[in-house]
């Protein structure tokens, strides 16, 4: 009995030492926020703010904006149009049919906005990730979001998510990272933008219409 | 002083909680090793169907008497495959039915479902492990019907099977099993109060009469295998409270084919559409109806104007639900998984029901 108590005491001590150490280890990641970290201040932000900051960092460096924020032509060439941040392929930009490519290694074409992609899978349009209730992720639960990334199926159970969405890589995000990304996406400005449905490749559209 | 005392009490509690979590974690690592049998969550899946305990030793056709056959009244459409189903409950255990449509199955529960097109092609297997989690497997039959072996984790596409659409049959990946089964209130689909009601729906499509040996709600309760079912459901067998025979069958069809995803849980698609019936709640059927009739669809379907209705009363043609059930374009079709061809009979039932609904001002031609 005494041994058990001593063992438990050791665990209590060990955890008392470990918990602050863990918190300290997490803090720098939480502050990896944007281009202008203050650096000098104590991290007094709440856990929620910490999570959102981490999510912002992950969304920034994982390249989400590369396809989900339309490119526009700026003075130095194409640049992300941050007034439409993460709102996906613009509803107003109706794409003509994708060019048919001859057989060979050139197989994929993309819109100048980087939000519409054509390849052997048909034509895919990048999704609206803003929290708009009707056209974005506004109604999505965290479980919906996590299941989508983990399975490569819409909402975890629906249609397949198409290229170039890097599901084979993103499915390795940890739960904590996905929670942070989801938390950040809830905080960005909602933008009403109905992204078109994907277009099936020619062989499939024929089969589907029969 | 008081504040300090409170802080130190809280800190002590936190440390104790952390210690307990650590002990629990260690226990979780050790316990499955103790169990050392099929219910250990780390044990590999049985390599053949023979090893799952479905058949008596030495046979691939004689089912062990402890594996009980059953037939849900609202069957899932699987490209016309003929199906047989069995459940096994470990001796001395029972299903807790206090929540009538979210039954609690004991660890060690096993279920099998055989799919046949002229011959048995596949048998799917679900098992509840000691830690409460579920695992899923698919066994592929050889053409002679002498053996069935574990399918690869990623499934198999286009298996040759005479009698299947285009002679081809797809074995689901384990992730596909989870996609459907883990969207529901409980991962066992087709074995619940409504599905096993002795008051079977004569209008159910693809409905089969219950076999003489099949267990149903009444026999399960009588044998003590289902307990804590609300008394009202024992006295009066569950049935969908619908206004007509067509509505009852259509709602049952949608429950059996769509309700495991459109289930109202946090993993359900984030739309208002609710298709799972909850037989313990008198208001549930009304909630299902209100979630679809006249409701604007969020789905920007080709061929439908913006603001098209999920169910446009009086017009199946204008209803998004029928459009998506009819399609087999993977980006459009419903259900999204498990079939190559639409269910004409089920679709026709749902269309008949929609057309029988009183049109509103908006949907009248």
Boltz contact constraints between the chains, C-beta under 6 A:
constraints:
  - contact:
      token1: [A, 8]
      token2: [B, 19]
      max_distance: 6.0
  - contact:
      token1: [A, 11]
      token2: [B, 19]
      max_distance: 6.0
  - contact:
      token1: [A, 11]
      token2: [B, 22]
      max_distance: 6.0
  - contact:
      token1: [A, 12]
      token2: [B, 15]
      max_distance: 6.0
  - contact:
      token1: [A, 12]
      token2: [B, 19]
      max_distance: 6.0
  - contact:
      token1: [A, 15]
      token2: [B, 15]
      max_distance: 6.0
  - contact:
      token1: [A, 15]
      token2: [B, 18]
      max_distance: 6.0
  - contact:
      token1: [A, 15]
      token2: [B, 19]
      max_distance: 6.0
  - contact:
      token1: [A, 16]
      token2: [B, 15]
      max_distance: 6.0
  - contact:
      token1: [A, 134]
      token2: [B, 298]
      max_distance: 6.0
  - contact:
      token1: [A, 139]
      token2: [B, 270]
      max_distance: 6.0
  - contact:
      token1: [A, 140]
      token2: [B, 270]
      max_distance: 6.0
  - contact:
      token1: [A, 141]
      token2: [B, 266]
      max_distance: 6.0
  - contact:
      token1: [A, 143]
      token2: [B, 266]
      max_distance: 6.0
  - contact:
      token1: [A, 143]
      token2: [B, 267]
      max_distance: 6.0
  - contact:
      token1: [A, 144]
      token2: [B, 270]
      max_distance: 6.0
  - contact:
      token1: [A, 151]
      token2: [B, 175]
      max_distance: 6.0
  - contact:
      token1: [A, 155]
      token2: [B, 269]
      max_distance: 6.0
  - contact:
      token1: [A, 157]
      token2: [B, 179]
      max_distance: 6.0
  - contact:
      token1: [A, 157]
      token2: [B, 183]
      max_distance: 6.0
  - contact:
      token1: [A, 157]
      token2: [B, 261]
      max_distance: 6.0
  - contact:
      token1: [A, 158]
      token2: [B, 336]
      max_distance: 6.0
  - contact:
      token1: [A, 159]
      token2: [B, 330]
      max_distance: 6.0
  - contact:
      token1: [A, 159]
      token2: [B, 331]
      max_distance: 6.0
  - contact:
      token1: [A, 159]
      token2: [B, 336]
      max_distance: 6.0
  - contact:
      token1: [A, 194]
      token2: [B, 300]
      max_distance: 6.0
  - contact:
      token1: [A, 198]
      token2: [B, 331]
      max_distance: 6.0
  - contact:
      token1: [A, 200]
      token2: [B, 329]
      max_distance: 6.0
  - contact:
      token1: [A, 208]
      token2: [B, 329]
      max_distance: 6.0
